[in-house]
């Protein structure tokens, strides 16, 4: 087997492994934790809040806020609502079709720049039917091209 053939087989095997991992429930859970942590951090940054500020607003410790920002917290709906309210937001969970997640997920920096889908979800409020239709029609057009 040539080096090129071996490289192609290894690359394909690696891609298959990555795809299997990305399709796992454990990956989805960690991805959600990471994304929620990033939303919290971005909202804190946008509001000029520090960990100690959020800890005081939530009547908890700075260590707990650090744990949340590291994605190590158990994000209950109650916790997410309290955090979002403390930071001046309204928490609205969103379900997105799996096929669209790679296109729809944007880095939370979009909250600061005013670009991207994260902006629709957290900064401007929850997605409404019109927003969803625009997002998915744009996604479908990209997929078709």
Buried (B, 14 or more C-beta within 10 A) or exposed (E): EEEEEEEEEEEEEEEEEEEEEEEEEEEEEEBEBEBBBBBBBBBBBBEEBEBEBBBBBBEBEBEBBEBBBEBEBEBEEEBBBBBBEBBEBEBEEEEBEEEBEEBBEBBBEBBBEEEBBBBBBBBEEEBEEEBEEEBBEBBEEEEEE
